[in-house]
Amino acid sequence: MDWLGESGSGDCTGRAFVAREALLADLRTRLRAERGFAIATLNLDHAVKLRADPAFRSAYAAHSHVTADGHPIVWLERLAGRRTERVTGADLVVPLARLAAQEGCCVALVGSTAASLDGAAERLRREAPGLHVAARLAPKAGFDPASSGAARLLDEIGESGARLCFLALGAPKQELFAARAAARLPHVGFASVGAGLDFLSGQQVRAPRALQAFALEWAWRLARDPRRLGGRYARCAAALPGLALAARRARPSRREGAAP
């Protein structure tokens, strides 16, 4: 992530993206050892926020794992001379639920709406036999990760006995909350999954696989929600040339990459 540049407080530049199988293997070890974690899934919108928001950058730096969510991030990494696997938050939900079921760990679902969490819980029980959903917590609109309400939410997560918590609060709230939660509940794992629970419940419809394969998931989402996403995607498009130039400059020269 060295192409993000030096800005804001905290530092997440130079971090290596983790691939899916390596991530799952490490999380299994952590669950068995009762060691917590926090997973962030970097997309282009996050990259824009990281360059502008010191608090978001500091929260990202507190995460134990970061994956490349989105084709633009994979492309930027290639410009920087690295091959990176795309691992989206939505694609992690079921594998993580199965891992929790195998290890006998309860899970908590946090965010979205009560109806969506109910639907997601039912779907996860089918996809991950033996999974126990210990808590379904849907904060009210306007949820503030730094508020006393967030502290009470952390108490509920801790009291539920959950060892893995899926956060569907949207960026930057879920990442800010995850950083706070990881410090407060160091034995719990937190995975920020965006719309992942809504996709499972059917409250939102994900782009068809053909569009995903051609890196057109953004167009599907924009067409379905132009008012909410139009400004966000415009900012991302405006930032992409600068990020691409920074990634190209971060690419090691042949001399730097050569063996001594």
C-alpha positions as CSV (number, residue, x, y, z in Angstrom):
1,M,0.0,0.0,0.0
2,D,3.0,2.3,-0.3
3,W,1.3,4.1,-3.1
4,L,-1.2,5.6,-0.6
5,G,1.5,8.1,0.4
6,E,2.3,9.7,3.7
7,S,-0.6,11.6,5.1
8,G,-2.7,11.8,8.2
9,S,-2.0,10.1,11.5
10,G,-1.1,6.4,11.9
11,D,0.6,4.5,9.1
12,C,-0.8,1.7,6.9
13,T,1.6,2.3,4.0
14,G,3.9,-0.5,3.2
15,R,1.4,-3.1,4.5
16,A,1.1,-6.3,2.5
17,F,-2.3,-7.5,1.4
18,V,-3.1,-11.0,2.6
19,A,-4.4,-13.7,0.3
20,R,-7.6,-15.7,1.1
21,E,-6.0,-19.0,2.0
22,A,-3.3,-17.4,4.1
23,L,-5.9,-15.3,5.8
24,L,-8.1,-18.2,6.7
25,A,-5.2,-20.3,8.0
26,D,-4.0,-17.5,10.3
27,L,-7.5,-16.8,11.6
28,R,-8.0,-20.5,12.4
29,T,-4.8,-20.3,14.5
30,R,-6.0,-17.1,16.2
31,L,-9.4,-18.5,17.0
32,R,-7.9,-21.6,18.6
33,A,-5.5,-19.5,20.6
34,E,-8.3,-17.0,21.6
35,R,-6.4,-14.2,20.0
36,G,-8.5,-11.4,18.4
37,F,-8.1,-9.8,15.0
38,A,-9.5,-7.1,12.8
39,I,-9.9,-7.4,9.0
40,A,-10.3,-4.5,6.7
41,T,-11.0,-4.8,3.0
42,L,-9.5,-2.0,1.0
43,N,-11.3,-0.6,-2.0
44,L,-10.9,2.5,-4.0
45,D,-13.3,4.5,-1.8
46,H,-11.3,3.5,1.3
47,A,-8.1,4.6,-0.5
48,V,-9.6,8.1,-1.1
49,K,-10.7,8.3,2.5
50,L,-7.3,7.2,3.8
51,R,-5.6,10.0,2.0
52,A,-8.0,12.6,3.5
53,D,-9.0,11.4,6.9
54,P,-6.4,10.9,9.7
55,A,-8.8,9.1,12.0
56,F,-9.7,6.6,9.3
57,R,-6.0,6.1,8.5
58,S,-5.2,5.5,12.2
59,A,-8.1,3.0,12.5
60,Y,-6.8,1.1,9.4
61,A,-3.3,0.9,11.0
62,A,-4.9,-0.8,14.0
63,H,-6.2,-3.7,11.8
64,S,-4.3,-7.0,11.9
65,H,-5.2,-7.9,8.3
66,V,-6.0,-6.0,5.1
67,T,-7.2,-7.6,1.9
68,A,-7.6,-6.1,-1.6
69,D,-11.3,-5.5,-2.2
70,G,-11.9,-4.3,-5.7
71,H,-10.3,-4.6,-9.1
72,P,-8.7,-1.1,-9.0
73,I,-6.7,-2.0,-5.9
74,V,-5.4,-5.2,-7.6
75,W,-4.5,-3.0,-10.7
76,L,-2.7,-0.4,-8.5
77,E,-0.7,-3.2,-6.9
78,R,0.3,-4.5,-10.3
79,L,1.5,-1.0,-11.2
80,A,3.6,-1.1,-8.1
81,G,5.1,-4.4,-9.2
82,R,3.2,-6.8,-7.0
83,R,0.6,-9.5,-7.7
84,T,-2.3,-9.3,-5.3
85,E,-5.4,-11.5,-4.9
86,R,-8.8,-9.9,-4.8
87,V,-10.5,-10.8,-1.6
88,T,-13.8,-8.9,-0.9
89,G,-15.6,-8.6,2.3
90,A,-18.7,-10.1,0.9
91,D,-16.8,-13.2,-0.3
92,L,-15.3,-13.7,3.2
93,V,-18.5,-14.0,5.1
94,V,-19.4,-17.6,4.4
95,P,-15.8,-19.0,4.6
96,L,-15.3,-17.2,7.9
97,A,-18.7,-18.5,9.2
98,R,-17.7,-22.1,8.3
99,L,-14.3,-21.6,10.0
100,A,-16.1,-20.4,13.2
101,A,-18.5,-23.4,13.0
102,Q,-15.6,-25.8,12.7
103,E,-13.8,-24.3,15.6
104,G,-16.9,-24.1,17.8
105,C,-16.9,-20.3,18.0
106,C,-20.1,-18.3,18.3
107,V,-20.6,-15.3,16.0
108,A,-22.2,-11.9,16.2
109,L,-23.8,-10.0,13.4
110,V,-23.7,-6.2,13.8
111,G,-25.1,-3.4,11.6
112,S,-27.5,-3.2,8.7
113,T,-31.2,-3.8,9.9
114,A,-32.8,-6.3,12.2
115,A,-34.6,-7.9,9.2
116,S,-31.4,-8.2,7.2
117,L,-29.6,-9.7,10.2
118,D,-32.4,-12.3,10.7
119,G,-32.2,-13.3,7.1
120,A,-28.4,-13.4,7.1
121,A,-28.4,-15.5,10.2
122,E,-30.7,-18.1,8.7
123,R,-28.6,-18.2,5.5
124,L,-25.4,-18.7,7.4
125,R,-26.9,-21.5,9.4
126,R,-27.5,-23.3,6.2
127,E,-24.1,-22.5,4.7
128,A,-22.2,-23.3,7.8
129,P,-23.8,-26.3,9.6
130,G,-23.3,-26.1,13.4
131,L,-22.8,-22.3,13.4
132,H,-24.3,-20.6,16.5
133,V,-25.3,-16.9,16.0
134,A,-25.0,-15.5,19.5
135,A,-26.1,-12.0,18.8
136,R,-27.8,-9.9,16.1
137,L,-27.4,-6.2,16.8
138,A,-28.7,-3.5,14.5
139,P,-27.7,0.0,15.7
140,K,-30.0,2.9,15.0
141,A,-29.4,5.3,12.1
142,G,-26.7,7.8,12.8
143,F,-24.6,5.3,14.8
144,D,-21.3,6.9,16.0
145,P,-18.4,4.5,16.6
146,A,-16.9,6.9,19.2
147,S,-20.1,7.3,21.2
148,S,-21.4,5.9,24.5
149,G,-23.9,3.9,22.4
150,A,-21.0,2.2,20.7
151,A,-19.5,1.4,24.1
152,R,-22.8,-0.3,25.1
153,L,-22.7,-2.2,21.8
154,L,-19.3,-3.4,22.7
155,D,-20.6,-4.6,26.0
156,E,-23.4,-6.6,24.3
157,I,-20.9,-8.2,21.9
158,G,-18.7,-9.2,24.8
159,E,-21.6,-10.5,26.9
160,S,-22.8,-12.6,23.9
161,G,-19.8,-14.9,24.0
162,A,-19.1,-14.3,20.3
163,R,-15.6,-14.9,19.2
164,L,-16.1,-13.6,15.6
165,C,-18.1,-10.5,14.8
166,F,-19.2,-9.5,11.3
167,L,-19.5,-5.7,11.0
168,A,-21.9,-4.3,8.4
169,L,-21.9,-0.7,9.3
170,G,-20.4,0.8,6.1
171,A,-17.1,2.7,5.8
172,P,-15.7,4.5,7.7
173,K,-17.9,3.5,10.6
174,Q,-17.2,-0.2,10.6
175,E,-13.4,0.3,10.4
176,L,-13.4,3.0,13.2
177,F,-15.6,0.7,15.3
178,A,-13.4,-2.3,14.6
179,A,-10.3,-0.5,15.8
180,R,-12.0,0.5,19.0
181,A,-13.5,-3.0,19.5
182,A,-10.2,-4.8,18.9
183,A,-8.6,-2.9,21.7
184,R,-11.6,-3.4,24.0
185,L,-12.2,-7.1,23.2
186,P,-8.8,-8.6,22.3
187,H,-10.1,-12.1,22.3
188,V,-12.7,-11.4,19.6
189,G,-12.2,-11.2,15.8
190,F,-13.8,-8.4,13.8
191,A,-14.5,-8.6,10.1
192,S,-15.7,-5.5,8.2
193,V,-17.9,-6.9,5.4
194,G,-19.9,-3.9,4.2
195,A,-23.0,-5.1,2.3
196,G,-22.0,-8.8,2.8
197,L,-24.8,-9.5,5.2
198,D,-27.4,-7.7,3.1
199,F,-26.3,-9.9,0.1
200,L,-26.9,-13.0,2.1
201,S,-30.3,-11.9,3.4
202,G,-31.5,-10.7,0.0
203,Q,-31.9,-7.1,1.1
204,Q,-29.4,-6.1,-1.6
205,V,-28.7,-7.9,-4.8
206,R,-25.0,-8.3,-5.8
207,A,-23.9,-7.9,-9.4
208,P,-24.0,-11.0,-11.5
209,R,-20.7,-12.9,-11.6
210,A,-20.2,-12.0,-15.3
211,L,-20.1,-8.3,-14.4
212,Q,-17.8,-9.0,-11.5
213,A,-15.5,-10.9,-13.8
214,F,-15.3,-7.9,-16.1
215,A,-14.7,-5.5,-13.2
216,L,-18.1,-3.9,-13.7
217,E,-19.6,-4.5,-10.3
218,W,-19.3,-0.7,-9.7
219,A,-21.6,0.0,-12.7
220,W,-24.2,-2.4,-11.4
221,R,-24.2,-0.7,-8.0
222,L,-24.2,2.8,-9.5
223,A,-27.2,2.0,-11.7
224,R,-29.2,0.7,-8.7
225,D,-28.3,3.6,-6.3
226,P,-27.1,6.6,-8.3
227,R,-28.1,9.2,-5.8
228,R,-26.0,7.7,-2.9
229,L,-23.1,6.4,-5.0
230,G,-22.7,9.0,-7.7
231,G,-20.6,11.5,-5.7
232,R,-18.5,8.7,-4.2
233,Y,-17.6,7.2,-7.5
234,A,-16.9,10.6,-9.0
235,R,-14.3,11.2,-6.2
236,C,-12.8,7.8,-6.8
237,A,-12.5,8.4,-10.5
238,A,-10.8,11.7,-9.9
239,A,-8.3,10.2,-7.5
240,L,-7.4,7.2,-9.6
241,P,-4.9,8.9,-11.9
242,G,-2.9,10.2,-9.0
243,L,-3.0,6.9,-7.2
244,A,-1.8,5.2,-10.4
245,L,1.1,7.6,-10.8
246,A,2.0,7.0,-7.1
247,A,1.8,3.2,-7.6
248,R,4.0,3.4,-10.7
249,R,6.6,5.5,-8.8
250,A,6.5,2.9,-6.0
251,R,7.5,0.2,-8.4
252,P,11.1,-1.0,-7.6
253,S,13.6,-0.4,-10.3
254,R,15.3,-3.4,-11.9
255,R,18.5,-2.6,-9.9
256,E,16.5,-2.4,-6.6
257,G,14.8,-5.7,-7.4
258,A,18.0,-7.5,-8.4
259,A,19.6,-10.0,-6.1
260,P,22.9,-8.7,-4.5
